Amino acid sequence: MEEPPVLCIEAKKNNRLYLRDLWNYRELFAMLAWRDILVRYKQTVVGVAWSVIRPLLSMIVFTVVFGKIAGLPSDNVPYVLMVFAGMLPWQFFSNTLTTGSESLIGSQALISKVYFPRLIIPTSRIVISLIELAISALIFVPLFFWYRYVPSWQIVFLPFFVILVSAISLGITFIIAALNVKYRDFRYIVPFMVQFGMYVSPVGFSSAVIPEKWQLWYQLNPMVGVIDGIRWSLFNSPVSVQAVVISVIAAIVLMVAGFYFFRQMETEFADYI
């Protein structure tokens, strides 16, 4: 008796069809995002409060080290507010990159058995990062009251910089997640990258402390434009237009490069997983 033919379901080679698949599988995206939320907070003692405690403790450390001991300037803004405004986008970026880079490895059973656009897996991790960002941002309310500070009208531009940091985070995450499937030692490189990146980004200090001759090289870090832009949105702090433009260009390049690199390696995922 003849065996029935084996049906092989493959990813669309055409990128336009692939993007359409991403939309068609939006329910799977929502399901994976919800699973991440449950896993994150299920059976935790501190729970959601950890989203507040972690940036709060980091803010205190940076404020003491850079504000009190080093005595660095804060652009006429209370140092605590300046540091916290830098800490939140960096925490969002690091959370997305750290969890997203490991997401494909953690979904081995799903990847090896059924077809769906694999790009959904690392992309879904940004949802939990957005939720943590929103929870952490609530700390601004008591801080504004305590320091009697009213945000500037530029706060209307805040969503733009959230979208910008999301694009930068996802672009890098797509590349690292794909590389992590083939080269497992990338899981050890990512924490180092995040730690190093925090010290060369204006998280605990103002960009004004960087000498003029180094500003261009410093601004090549796309998180500089994001963090300075968020501070400008909240406090009307000085921001370099050049830094923001570089961040926008970097976000576009990283998203496009990340998408195509991920697509290039996607056909090999099942072999290595």
C-alpha positions, 0 to 999 in steps of 0.5 A: 500500500502506497504511503500518503505524501508528506506535506511540507509547510515552508516559510514564504520566500517572498517577503511581501507574503511573509509580512502578510503571514505576520498579520495572519498569525496575529492571534499567535503573537497575542498568545505568545505575548500573554504566555510571556506575561504569565511566565514573568509574574507567575509564582513570584513573591514580589511580582509586578513590584519588581518592575518598580524596585529594579529601576528605583534601586538603579536610580539611587545608585546612579544618583549617589555615584554620579550626582553626589560623589562625582558631582556631575551636572544635570541640565538644571533638572533634579538629578534623580529625575534626570537619571530615572528618565535615562534608566527607563528606556535603557531598561526597556532596551536591555529587557527586550534584547535579553529576553528576545535573544533567548526566545527562539532557543526557548521555543524549540518544540514549537519551531520544530513542529509547525510552520508560522513566521518565526519572527513572531517569537522575538517580536512578542517579547517586546510586549512584556517590556512595554508593560514593565516600562509603563509600570516603572513610569508610574514612579514619575508621578510621586517624583514630580510631586516631591520635586514640584516639577511639571513636565514640559509641553514637549511631552507630546513627543514622548511616544515618538521616542518610545517607538524609536527605542522599540525599533532599535531594540527589535532590530538588534534582537532579530540579529542576536536571536538568529545568531544565538540559534546557530552560535550558542555562545552569544548568550554569554555575549549579550549580558556583556553588551548590555552592561557595557552599553549602559556605561557608554550611554547617558543613563547616569549622566548628561550628554553635556559632560562629553567633550565637543570633539567626541560628540559625533562618535558618542552620538553614533550610539543610537541610545544617545538620541533616544535618552536625550530625546526623552529627557527633552520631552519631559524636562526641556533639557538640551538635545542634539538634533544630530543625535536624534537624526542618527538614532532615527537612521540607526533604527531604520537600518537596524530594523531592515537589516535585522528583518533580512538577516533573520529571514536569511537564517530562518530556514536553518533554525529547525536544523540547529534547534 
